Amino acid sequence: MSEALDSPMETTDTSSTPPSVNVKELATILAKIDERLSSVEANYSAHSLQPKPPSAISSAPSGPTITISIQESLDMFAKYGSSFSGQGIQWSAQAWEAMLRPRIGQLPENCDPADIVAVLQGMLTGKAKKAMGGAFPVSIDDFFEQLGQCFTAAQYHLRVSQALEAGNFFDGVDYHHQAALAIQVFENLPHTDNSAVMIARALCFADEDTFVSLDLMVDEANVGNIRQWCTRYQRCVDVKLAAKRNNQLLVEQHQ
C-alpha cells in the first residue's frame, strides 16, 4: 500500500475546518481495518484456502488457472457473490467495487479524495493492479470507471468449482444460511446440470443426514430442481434448529 501513498495531503490550520488526516495516518487506519477483517476472514478461510488442482468441469470457462491470495479467495466470493461476473467463474471489476466501496465509508470524512484514490489503488492486487498500472484517476468515481474499463473480465479463477467439488465450500458458514448461499452461488454459475450437482454435493457434504431424510440423490440434481432442493433443505434445517431450541428450553426448565 505504501507504494501508492507517496504524496502528502495538504492541511489547513483554520478553526472553521476540521483537521485533515495525513497519508501516514490514513494508511494506519486502513491497516487496522484490514487487520480486523483478516482476523474474521481467517476463521472462514482456514479450510477453503488450501490449494487443490483443478477438476475437469465441462461447464467451467476457459482460461488459465491463477494462484490467488487471501484477498481474492473463496471467503471474498462468499461475501460479494452478488457482484460475481456473469460470464463464468471470473472476479470482475464490479466485484472489486463491491469490496472497496465499503472501505471508503470507514475513512474519516475529511479525507482528500485524491488520497482515498491512492489508498484504493494500493488495495488492488494481481491482475487488477496491473490493469490499473497506467491509469491516473483524479476522483473516486473516475477510479471505479477506469477500473471497469480496463478490468471488465479479469481471469481470476476463484476455485469456487473446486471448493464445491471438494465439499468444503460451506465450512464456516452459519448452518441457517447455507441454503441461501447455495442459491446465490448457483445463480452466479453457468446454469447447467453440472453446476446443480456441484451445489447439491456441497450441501450434502455439509449435512448428509438432511439429504438422507429428504430422500435426495446428489447425482439427480439438475437446473430444474436445485432451487427447490435448496428450499426443502432450508425448511428441514429450520425444523432441526427449532427442535434443538425446544430441547434446550426443556432441559433448562428441568434444571
N, C-alpha and C positions, 0 to 999 in steps of 0.2 A: 504494500500500500504506500510505502514511503517514496517509491519512485514517482508516483503521481502527485505527491504533496511537496512540491519544491518551490512554491511561490507563497510568500506571507500574505496574510489578509490585511487590508487596510483597516485602521481603527480610528475612532474619534473620541475626543475627551469631553464632548459637550454633555451637560447634565440632562439634556432633553432626550438623549438616545441611550438605549441600554448598551452596556459594554459588549463589544464584539468578541468572538471566540477565535483565537488564532488557530492556525492549521495544526500545530502540535497538540493543542488541547482537543481539537476535533478528532484527530487520529486516536487519541487516548480514549475518548468517549466511544468511538466505534470499536476499538479493541475490546473494551469492557462488554459492549453489547454482544459482539461475536463470541466472547468467552462464555457468556451466559447461555447464548443459543447453542453453542457447541456442547456444553455440558448436558443439555436436554437431548440434542440430536444424537450424542454418543450412545445413550441408553437404547435409542431406537435402532441405531445403525450397527450395533455390535455384531449381529449375525449377517446382515444383508450386505456388508461391505467386503466380505471375503471373495476374492476373485474366483471366477468359475468360467471354464471355457465355454464359448457359445454353443448352444444346441442347434441342431438342424431344424429350423422352423420355416415351413413353406411360406407363411404369410409375412415373415419379417422383411423389412425393407432392405434393399441392397446398400452397401456402403461399408467402409472399414470399421472394425471394432476398435474403440478408442479407450485407453486406460483413463479413468476419471478419478477426480479427487473427491473428498468428502462433500464438498460444496455442491457438486452436481450429481450426487449419488441418489440411491433409492429413497432416502428419507426426504430429500427435497422434492422428488416426484410425488411422494405421498401428500406433501403439504400443498404443492402447487399443481396438482394433476389437472385442475380445471383449465390451466393455461397451456396444457400439453398441445404440441402442434398437431395439425390434422392429418399430416402425411406420415404414417409410420411412427416408429419409436425414435423421435428426434427432440432434442432440447432446443426450443425455439427462442427467438428474441422476445416473444410475448411472455414466455416463462421467466426469462431473466427479469423482465419489467415487473412481473408479479412478485418476484423475490426482492427486488431492490427498492421499489416504491415505499413499502412499509418502513424501510430503514430511514428514509428521508423524514418521516413523521417523528422519528425518535431523536432527531437532532435539535439543538437549540433554535428557537425561532429567528434569532438574529444572525444566523449563518449566511455568509455571502453565497449566492447561487453558484458562482464560479468555483468556489471551494467545494461545494457539495458535488458538483460535476467531477471535480478532481478525485474526490473520495469514491464516487460511483465507478469511475474508470479504474481506480485501484482495486475494486472488488471483483472486477471481471477476471476470469481465468481462462486458460486454454485457448480454444479457437475464437471465443468471443473477444478475448483480449487482443488476439492477433487481428481480428476483423476490424476492430476499432483503433488499431495502431496509428493509422494516418488521419484519423478524424479529429477535428478540433471544435467540439460543440461549445457554444457560448452560454447556453441555458440548459436547465433540466429537461424541458420539453424537446429541445434540439438534440440533447444527448440520446433520448429514447427514440426519436425519429431516425437519427443516423444509425443507431443500433439496429432498428428494424429494417433499414435499407440494406445494410451490408451483412446482416446475420439472420436472414429470413428462414433459412433451412440448414442450420449448422448440424453436422452429423454427430451429435452427442448420443451414443448408444447407452441408455441408462440401465441396461441389464434388467429391465423390467421382465422381459420374457424369460430370462434365465432364472430370476428370483421366483417367478410364478411356477416354473417347472421344478425348481428345487424344493418348493413347498414352504420356503421361509419368508414369503412376501409379507405375511401378516404378523410376523414376530414383533412384539412390542406394541401392536395396535390394540386399542381397547376392544374387548370382546363384543361390546354392544355396537361398535361402529364398523366391524369387519365387513358386513354385507353391504353397507352403504358405500364403503370404499371400493369394494369389489365391482359394484355397478359403475362407479365413477371411472375406474380403471378400464373397464370393458368399453365404455363409451369413447375412450381415447385411444383404443386399439383398433386395428382393422376389424371390421365386423365380419369375422369368419368363424366357422365351427371350431377351428383350431384355437382361436382366442378364447372361445367359450369353454373349451376343455381345460385350457390353462387356468382360467379363473376358477372353475369347479375343482380342479386338482388342488389349488392353493387353499380354498375353503375347506376341502375335505381334510387336508393335512392339518389345518388349524383346529378342526373339531370333527374327527371321524365319526364319533358317536351320533352327532346330529345328522350327518349324511345317512348313516345306517337307519336311524329312526324314521327318516323321511323316505327311505327306500329309493335313494338317488344313486345312480351309477355314473361315475365321473365321465366315462367314455361316451355316454349318451347325451352329454351336454351339447347344445348347438345354439346358433343365433336366435332361434325361435323360442327357446325355453330358459336361457340362462338368467334373464331378468326375473322371471317367475321363481326360479330356483333360489335366487338371492333373497327374494321377498319371503319365501317359505322358510329359508334358513334363518332370517331375521326374526320371524314370528316364533320359531322354535327357541331361539336364543332368548327372546323376551320372556317366554314361558319358564325357561330354566332359571333365569335371573330372578323372576318373581317368586318362584318356588324356593329358591335359595334364601331370599329375603324373609319369606314367611317362616322358614325353618329357623332362621336366626332369631326372629322375634319370639317364636315358641320356646326356644332354648333360654332366651333371656327372661321370659316370663316365669319359667320354672326354676330359675336360679334363686 
